[in-house]
Amino acid sequence: MTTAALSLPGLSVGTWTIDPTHSTVGFVVRHLVVSKVRGTFNDFTGAITVAEDGTLSVQAQIQVASIGTNNEQRDGHIKSADFFDVEHFPVATFVSTGVRAEGSNHVVEGEFTLHGITKPVELALDFAGVNPGMGNGPVAGFEATTTINRKDFGINIEMPLEGGGVVVGEKITINLEIEAGLTD
């Protein structure tokens, strides 16, 4: 574990709960080799906990069936056993194992579980700061990104193209834009 006390100005001790109304869990994947499909997961929860010694821990859950790509047919296929198999694997989770400074930014190390398989991932984290909020207490902003390979998580569908390549790329970029409020 590489967790160390971090200097994140204004981020006080306590639990910062993710506000799903003001946050986004998004992804980008190659389609037909030449373009990209973007989507979001619309049902998620999580928290960032700041301990007395300044160390951070993060945990989050995503309801995989909440996927949206602006195409109902595609969303239905992605929910099927060909991809996420939401009937058997309805939740994806992230639990941090450490946080380290990297230049002026940070890296959150953790265990990501998707499709019943858990793998280590690293999220490049940009801390946007803390704002007093609008009468309900302070809010903090974070942006994070990571790239995973869907095959590492047992999503092995190929769908090869006649001219080479596959319909859906293997690399998935996950983008998080998080607003969290101090709840205790």
C-alpha positions in Angstrom: 0.0 0.0 0.0 1.4 3.4 -1.0 -1.1 5.6 0.9 0.6 8.7 2.3 -0.7 11.9 3.8 -1.5 14.3 0.9 -1.7 18.0 0.8 -5.0 18.8 -0.8 -5.9 22.3 0.3 -9.3 22.6 1.9 -10.1 18.9 1.9 -10.8 18.4 5.5 -11.0 15.2 7.6 -14.3 13.3 7.2 -16.3 11.5 4.6 -17.0 13.2 1.3 -20.0 11.5 -0.4 -20.2 11.6 -4.2 -23.1 13.6 -5.5 -24.5 11.7 -8.5 -26.5 14.7 -9.6 -23.3 16.7 -10.2 -21.0 13.9 -11.1 -20.4 11.8 -14.3 -19.0 8.3 -14.7 -18.2 8.1 -18.4 -16.3 6.0 -20.9 -15.0 6.0 -24.4 -14.3 3.0 -26.7 -13.2 2.6 -30.3 -15.9 1.6 -32.7 -15.2 0.2 -36.2 -11.5 1.1 -35.7 -12.0 4.6 -36.9 -14.5 6.3 -34.5 -15.4 6.4 -30.8 -18.5 5.7 -28.8 -19.1 7.5 -25.6 -21.4 6.6 -22.8 -22.2 7.0 -19.1 -23.3 5.0 -16.2 -26.1 6.9 -14.5 -26.6 5.1 -11.2 -23.5 5.1 -8.9 -22.5 5.8 -5.3 -19.3 6.3 -3.5 -17.2 8.2 -1.0 -13.8 9.7 -0.4 -12.7 9.4 3.2 -10.0 11.6 4.6 -8.4 10.2 7.8 -7.0 12.3 10.7 -3.5 11.6 9.4 -4.4 13.0 5.9 -4.6 9.7 4.1 -7.4 9.2 1.6 -9.5 6.1 0.8 -12.0 5.8 -2.0 -14.8 3.4 -2.6 -17.5 3.4 -5.3 -20.2 1.2 -6.8 -21.7 1.4 -10.3 -25.0 -0.2 -11.3 -23.9 -1.6 -14.7 -27.4 -1.8 -16.1 -27.6 2.1 -15.9 -25.4 2.3 -19.0 -26.4 4.9 -21.6 -24.9 5.4 -25.0 -27.8 7.3 -26.7 -28.8 4.1 -28.5 -31.3 1.7 -26.9 -30.4 -1.2 -29.1 -26.7 -0.9 -28.4 -27.4 -0.4 -24.7 -29.4 -3.6 -24.7 -26.6 -5.5 -26.4 -24.0 -4.1 -24.0 -26.1 -5.3 -21.0 -26.4 -8.8 -22.5 -24.2 -11.8 -21.8 -22.1 -10.8 -24.9 -20.7 -7.9 -22.8 -21.5 -7.0 -19.2 -24.0 -9.8 -18.5 -25.8 -7.5 -16.0 -28.1 -10.3 -14.9 -25.1 -12.1 -13.3 -22.8 -9.1 -12.7 -25.0 -6.1 -11.9 -22.5 -4.0 -10.0 -18.9 -2.8 -10.7 -16.9 -1.7 -7.7 -13.7 0.3 -7.0 -11.9 0.2 -3.7 -8.7 2.2 -3.3 -5.5 0.6 -2.0 -3.3 3.7 -2.0 -2.9 7.2 -3.2 0.4 8.8 -4.2 1.5 12.2 -5.4 2.8 12.4 -8.9 4.0 15.9 -9.7 1.3 18.4 -9.0 -1.4 15.6 -9.4 -2.1 12.3 -7.8 -2.6 8.7 -8.6 -5.3 6.6 -6.9 -4.4 2.9 -6.9 -7.1 0.4 -6.4 -9.0 -2.8 -7.1 -11.7 -2.5 -9.8 -14.2 -5.3 -10.1 -16.2 -5.7 -13.4 -17.9 -8.7 -14.8 -17.0 -10.7 -11.7 -13.2 -10.1 -12.2 -11.1 -7.9 -10.0 -7.9 -6.2 -11.3 -5.6 -3.5 -10.1 -6.1 -0.1 -11.8 -4.5 3.3 -11.4 -6.5 6.5 -11.8 -4.8 9.7 -12.7 -6.4 12.2 -10.3 -6.8 15.9 -10.7 -8.0 17.7 -7.5 -10.1 20.7 -8.5 -10.4 22.1 -5.0 -13.0 22.8 -2.4 -15.9 25.3 -2.5 -18.0 26.4 0.5 -21.1 25.2 -1.4 -24.5 26.7 -1.5 -25.7 26.3 2.1 -25.3 22.6 2.5 -21.7 22.5 3.4 -18.4 22.3 1.4 -18.1 20.5 -1.8 -14.9 19.1 -3.4 -14.2 18.5 -7.1 -12.1 15.7 -8.6 -11.4 14.5 -12.1 -9.9 11.0 -12.7 -9.1 8.8 -15.7 -7.9 5.4 -16.4 -7.7 3.0 -19.3 -8.6 -0.7 -19.0 -8.6 -3.6 -21.4 -12.1 -5.2 -21.5 -10.5 -8.7 -22.1 -8.8 -8.4 -18.7 -12.3 -8.5 -17.3 -13.6 -11.4 -19.3 -15.4 -9.4 -21.9 -14.0 -11.3 -24.9 -16.5 -10.7 -27.7 -14.6 -10.2 -31.0 -17.0 -9.3 -33.8 -14.2 -9.1 -36.5 -14.5 -6.8 -39.4 -14.0 -8.0 -43.0 -11.2 -5.5 -43.6 -9.4 -6.1 -40.3 -10.0 -5.0 -36.8 -13.0 -5.5 -34.6 -16.3 -3.7 -34.1 -15.6 -2.8 -30.5 -12.0 -1.9 -29.4 -10.3 -3.6 -26.5 -9.2 -0.5 -24.6 -11.8 1.4 -22.6 -11.0 4.9 -21.2 -13.0 5.7 -18.1 -13.5 9.3 -17.2 -14.8 10.5 -13.8 -15.9 14.0 -13.0 -16.8 14.0 -9.3 -18.4 16.5 -7.0 -18.5 15.3 -3.4 -20.0 16.9 -0.3 -18.7 16.6 3.3 -21.2 14.4 5.1 -19.4 13.9 8.5 
